[in-house]
């Protein structure tokens, strides 16, 4: 199937995505936590010749033995260290799982949030586990070349949203003797989860539009003498072969999709999680400030609706806590723990964990703003990839469309 998709992409006029000496389908599966994109989804995507991505955060939730060892921990000495160790073990297992499923095809990446407290540990552990690529968002990874100095063959890929951010990262990395192997350009108006803008009011700023930022970045590359050396991967609102062709015409090399992969059969989340995302329409999307201090986009579920009603009161009474409610400080800075009144006032690890389990009464369901290729249908990764690189719709959906 990987070979067939490669032929189909070529016939469709798509150029391959060249990263770290590999020729890949120009499709990247976005990293989605907590536990939404683990080894199962990443391995299935890579097996078809694309980039499959594991989200590093709190993967112990997929491993009953690790949860049994750590779920009860609270105020005991060494709680944070034991939970972090369990998550690193889970990450190792998920990388191995993805590698086995991929059959040596495609590329396996780990997505790591710069904003998490275990960022450096996740980066080092991923590198030691032999990951093909490290993708970093939710902050500027200015130190990533230093952390990966002993791993020159591992692709390093920052997620940024505008030309100014790209210039800053590239110039800082150049001084360290390294360039990004690719850059994900994520559109805050269209993507899901944590978004690359300073505040919610900035999400619709024209500077983030692909037809603005991609030419600006390419002009910067030309002026800097690095033209053609750093592929750009556009992320946000992409749902068809035509979308990818338009982006490649602008100068991008590939496209990253998150929600479309989150609603596939192979996604590592509960079926009810997938149904919430697949059934959500534009009127169900809500933008708010996360507990990480970043704008975010999610489905307005009963839990989120209740939280947003209570948010002004919660922010009014925000104060610094003696400890993290989960006792392992998942974020380096946290609105709830640190009493940051303008930030979110909830436990994001707990809320995303409930979403992973499909609980709309307790869960936070991150989702992109765009339409999904198959509407409310839960389809396979193979069918999604056939649609994205060949424009081939599943036969039963074509029949429904004609009837």
BELMOMO-V407330 format. One record per backbone hydrogen bond with DSSP energy under -1.0 kcal/mol. NH is the residue of the N-H (numbers start at 1). CO is the residue of the C=O. E is the energy in kcal/mol with one decimal. If there is no record, write none. Layout:
# BELMOMO-V407330
nh=NH co=CO e=E
nh=NH co=CO e=E
This chain:
# BELMOMO-V407330
nh=5 co=1 e=-2.6
nh=6 co=2 e=-2.0
nh=7 co=3 e=-2.2
nh=8 co=4 e=-2.4
nh=9 co=5 e=-2.8
nh=10 co=6 e=-2.0
nh=11 co=7 e=-2.4
nh=12 co=8 e=-1.8
nh=13 co=10 e=-1.2
nh=14 co=9 e=-2.5
nh=17 co=24 e=-2.8
nh=19 co=22 e=-2.0
nh=22 co=19 e=-2.4
nh=24 co=17 e=-2.7
nh=25 co=49 e=-2.6
nh=27 co=25 e=-1.9
nh=28 co=255 e=-2.7
nh=29 co=51 e=-2.8
nh=30 co=257 e=-3.1
nh=37 co=32 e=-2.7
nh=42 co=38 e=-2.2
nh=43 co=39 e=-2.3
nh=44 co=40 e=-1.7
nh=45 co=41 e=-2.2
nh=46 co=42 e=-2.4
nh=47 co=43 e=-2.0
nh=48 co=45 e=-1.3
nh=49 co=46 e=-2.4
nh=50 co=45 e=-1.4
nh=51 co=27 e=-1.9
nh=52 co=107 e=-2.3
nh=54 co=109 e=-2.7
nh=55 co=37 e=-2.9
nh=56 co=111 e=-2.3
nh=61 co=58 e=-1.2
nh=62 co=59 e=-2.2
nh=63 co=60 e=-2.4
nh=67 co=63 e=-2.3
nh=68 co=64 e=-2.6
nh=69 co=65 e=-1.4
nh=70 co=66 e=-1.0
nh=71 co=67 e=-3.4
nh=73 co=70 e=-1.6
nh=79 co=76 e=-1.5
nh=82 co=78 e=-2.3
nh=83 co=79 e=-2.4
nh=84 co=80 e=-2.8
nh=85 co=81 e=-2.1
nh=86 co=82 e=-2.0
nh=87 co=83 e=-2.3
nh=88 co=84 e=-2.1
nh=89 co=85 e=-2.1
nh=90 co=86 e=-2.3
nh=91 co=87 e=-2.3
nh=92 co=88 e=-2.1
nh=93 co=89 e=-2.2
nh=94 co=90 e=-2.5
nh=95 co=91 e=-2.4
nh=96 co=92 e=-2.1
nh=97 co=93 e=-2.4
nh=98 co=94 e=-2.6
nh=99 co=95 e=-2.5
nh=100 co=96 e=-2.2
nh=101 co=97 e=-2.3
nh=102 co=98 e=-2.2
nh=105 co=102 e=-1.5
nh=107 co=50 e=-1.9
nh=109 co=52 e=-2.7
nh=110 co=133 e=-2.0
nh=111 co=54 e=-3.2
nh=112 co=135 e=-2.9
nh=114 co=137 e=-3.4
nh=116 co=113 e=-1.4
nh=117 co=330 e=-1.6
nh=119 co=116 e=-1.5
nh=122 co=118 e=-3.0
nh=123 co=119 e=-2.5
nh=124 co=120 e=-2.6
nh=125 co=121 e=-2.5
nh=126 co=122 e=-2.4
nh=127 co=123 e=-2.2
nh=128 co=124 e=-2.4
nh=129 co=125 e=-1.8
nh=130 co=127 e=-1.5
nh=131 co=126 e=-2.1
nh=132 co=108 e=-1.2
nh=133 co=108 e=-1.2
nh=134 co=155 e=-2.8
nh=135 co=110 e=-2.8
nh=136 co=157 e=-2.0
nh=137 co=112 e=-1.2
nh=142 co=140 e=-1.8
nh=144 co=141 e=-1.4
nh=147 co=143 e=-2.0
nh=148 co=144 e=-1.9
nh=149 co=146 e=-1.2
nh=151 co=148 e=-2.3
nh=154 co=151 e=-1.4
nh=155 co=132 e=-2.5
nh=157 co=134 e=-2.9
nh=159 co=136 e=-2.8
nh=160 co=184 e=-3.0
nh=166 co=162 e=-1.8
nh=167 co=163 e=-2.6
nh=168 co=164 e=-2.2
nh=169 co=165 e=-2.3
nh=170 co=166 e=-2.8
nh=171 co=167 e=-2.4
nh=172 co=168 e=-2.2
nh=173 co=169 e=-2.9
nh=174 co=170 e=-2.6
nh=175 co=171 e=-1.4
nh=176 co=173 e=-1.1
nh=177 co=174 e=-1.6
nh=178 co=173 e=-2.1
nh=181 co=156 e=-2.3
nh=183 co=231 e=-2.3
nh=184 co=158 e=-2.3
nh=185 co=233 e=-3.0
nh=186 co=160 e=-2.9
nh=187 co=235 e=-2.9
nh=190 co=187 e=-1.4
nh=191 co=187 e=-2.4
nh=193 co=297 e=-1.7
nh=195 co=295 e=-2.8
nh=197 co=195 e=-1.5
nh=202 co=199 e=-1.8
nh=203 co=200 e=-1.7
nh=205 co=202 e=-2.1
nh=208 co=205 e=-1.8
nh=209 co=206 e=-1.7
nh=212 co=209 e=-1.9
nh=213 co=209 e=-2.8
nh=214 co=210 e=-1.8
nh=216 co=212 e=-1.8
nh=217 co=213 e=-2.6
nh=218 co=214 e=-2.5
nh=219 co=215 e=-2.2
nh=220 co=216 e=-2.0
nh=221 co=217 e=-2.4
nh=222 co=218 e=-2.2
nh=223 co=219 e=-2.5
nh=224 co=220 e=-1.6
nh=225 co=222 e=-1.2
nh=226 co=221 e=-2.6
nh=229 co=226 e=-2.0
nh=233 co=183 e=-2.8
nh=234 co=254 e=-2.3
nh=235 co=185 e=-2.6
nh=244 co=240 e=-1.6
nh=245 co=241 e=-2.4
nh=246 co=242 e=-2.3
nh=247 co=243 e=-2.1
nh=248 co=244 e=-2.6
nh=249 co=245 e=-1.8
nh=250 co=246 e=-1.2
nh=252 co=247 e=-2.4
nh=253 co=232 e=-3.2
nh=254 co=232 e=-1.5
nh=255 co=26 e=-1.8
nh=256 co=234 e=-3.3
nh=257 co=28 e=-2.6
nh=262 co=258 e=-1.8
nh=263 co=259 e=-1.3
nh=264 co=261 e=-1.5
nh=265 co=379 e=-2.1
nh=268 co=36 e=-1.5
nh=270 co=356 e=-2.4
nh=274 co=270 e=-1.5
nh=275 co=271 e=-2.0
nh=276 co=272 e=-2.0
nh=277 co=273 e=-1.8
nh=278 co=274 e=-2.8
nh=279 co=275 e=-2.2
nh=284 co=281 e=-2.0
nh=285 co=282 e=-1.2
nh=286 co=298 e=-2.3
nh=288 co=296 e=-1.9
nh=290 co=294 e=-3.2
nh=293 co=290 e=-1.9
nh=296 co=288 e=-2.5
nh=297 co=193 e=-1.4
nh=298 co=286 e=-2.1
nh=299 co=365 e=-2.7
nh=300 co=284 e=-3.0
nh=301 co=299 e=-2.0
nh=303 co=360 e=-1.7
nh=305 co=301 e=-2.9
nh=306 co=302 e=-2.1
nh=307 co=303 e=-2.6
nh=308 co=304 e=-2.7
nh=309 co=305 e=-1.5
nh=310 co=306 e=-1.8
nh=311 co=307 e=-1.6
nh=314 co=310 e=-2.4
nh=315 co=311 e=-3.1
nh=316 co=312 e=-1.8
nh=317 co=313 e=-1.3
nh=318 co=315 e=-1.2
nh=321 co=337 e=-3.3
nh=327 co=324 e=-1.0
nh=332 co=115 e=-2.7
nh=335 co=291 e=-2.8
nh=338 co=334 e=-2.8
nh=340 co=335 e=-1.2
nh=343 co=340 e=-1.7
nh=344 co=290 e=-2.1
nh=351 co=347 e=-2.2
nh=352 co=348 e=-2.6
nh=353 co=349 e=-2.0
nh=354 co=350 e=-2.1
nh=355 co=351 e=-1.6
nh=356 co=352 e=-2.3
nh=357 co=353 e=-1.2
nh=358 co=355 e=-2.0
nh=359 co=354 e=-2.4
nh=363 co=359 e=-2.2
nh=364 co=351 e=-1.7
nh=367 co=297 e=-1.3
nh=369 co=190 e=-2.6
nh=375 co=372 e=-1.5
nh=377 co=374 e=-2.1
nh=384 co=380 e=-2.0
nh=385 co=381 e=-2.7
nh=386 co=382 e=-2.4
nh=387 co=383 e=-1.8
nh=388 co=384 e=-2.4
nh=389 co=385 e=-2.3
nh=390 co=386 e=-1.6
nh=392 co=386 e=-1.6
nh=398 co=394 e=-2.0
nh=399 co=395 e=-2.0
nh=400 co=396 e=-1.9
nh=401 co=397 e=-2.0
nh=402 co=398 e=-1.4
nh=403 co=399 e=-1.4
